[in-house]
């Protein structure tokens, strides 16, 4: 997977990573809603990313 992930506002956000089925690195930002048990693409990174981290910062 090699993706970044962060929990925020009751959802899980996953960024980038590697798609073994497509054989490519990803630039997508996806949100998982555990109450609905659904995934949604909510944006894109400026470029493909792998082996990175994510952080959520409030009140900046």
C-alpha positions, 0 to 999 in steps of 0.5 A, a space after each residue: 500500500 505504501 500510503 499515508 493515513 490520518 483519522 479526522 472528524 470521524 473518518 479515515 483519510 488515505 493519501 497516495 500509495 501504490 495500486 498493485 492492480 494497476 501497477 502505478 503510484 497514486 495521487 488520490 485522497 480518499 475518505 472512508 466513512 465507517 458509519 456508512 462503510 463507504 469510500 469516496 475520492 475527495 481530492 488529489 495530491 499534486 503528484 503521486 506519493 508513496 512511503 509518506 505520512 499524514 498529520 492532522 493539525 487543528 487551530 493553526 
